[in-house]
Amino acid sequence: MTSSNIQQPDESVRAELTALRDSIDNIDAAVVHMLAERFKCTQRVGRLKADHQLPPADPAREARQIARLRELAKDAKLDPAFAEKLLNFIIAEVIRHHEQIAGGAGQRDR
């Protein structure tokens, strides 16, 4: 099938696609900004942990957060497994940041 055989959607379909895609773009922008705010907070947590020689990871809190997010996902009709994968990805990045901060804390004290 060539592209000339593909039927082009009518104007109302194109308009609806554009509106939906604009909404998706806005949501994506909001997600990025929310993640940026979240990471600003977790950077502060990392500095506090480093200043008080606390470990970068907190497995008990992470487990509570995952369980909480899975419930939120269910309530929102979102696949809980997907929500857990996303949070695990974010947690891994946060721990990496905390390890970097902790590694620099010893150098700051010198």
N, C-alpha and C positions, 0 to 999 in steps of 0.2 A: 504494500500500500504506500503510495507516495503522498507527500504533504498536500498535493493538489486534490487528493481524494478525501482528505479529512474535512468534515463539515465544520464550518466556522460557527461558533455560538452567536445567537442573536444579541442585539444590543442590551437587552435586559439581563441576560446571563452574564455578559461581560461586565456590566455595571455592578451586579451582585458580587461577582468574583473580586472586583476591585475593592468594593466596600469591605468584604470579608478579609481580604489581604491587608487592607489598611488597618483593620482592627488587630490582626495578627501582628503587624509591624509595631503597633502601639503597645501591645502586650509584651512583645519581645523587649522593647525599650524599657518598659516598667520592670521586667524581670532583671535586666542588666543593672538597673539603678538599685533595685532592692538587694541584689547580690553584693553590689559595691558597698551599700550601707551595712550589710551583714558582715562583710569582711573588715570594715572599719572597726566594728565592735569586737570581732574576734582577734584583731591585731592588738587591741587594748587588753583583752583577756590574756593573750600571749605574753605581753609585756608584764602584766601583773603576776602571771605564773612564773616567769623568768626571774623577776625581782624577788620572789619569795621561794625560789628553788622548788616549785611544784612541777610535776611531770607534764609534758606537752599534751598527752592524751589522758582522757578521763573515760575509761570504758563504761562505767556505770551510767554516767550522764549520756554517753552516746547511745547506749541501749535504750534508755528512757526516751530519748529524742526520736529514735527510729520507731519505737512502738507508738509514740504520740503521732508521728507523721503518717504512719500507716493508717491509723484511725482517721486522721484528717482526710487522707486520700480516699478512704472508703466513703466517708460522708460526702465528699465532693464528687463521687462517681469516677475517681481516677484510680488506675491500677496501683494497688499498694506496693507491688513488687517494683514498679517503675519509680514510685516515690522513694522507696528504700534505696534503690540504686543511685538515684540523684543525691540523696542525703549522704550516702556513703562516699560518693565522689567529693562532695563539699567537705565532709569531715576529714577526708584524707588530705585535702588541700589545706585546711585549717591546721591540722597537725603538722604538716610540712612547714607552714609559716611559723608555728610555735617553736618547732625545733630550730629553725633559723634564728628566731629571736633569742632563744635560750643560748644558742651558740655564740651569739654576739654579746649576751649579758655579761659573760665572764671577761670579755675584752673591755667592756665599758667600765668595769670595776677596777681595772688596773691603773 
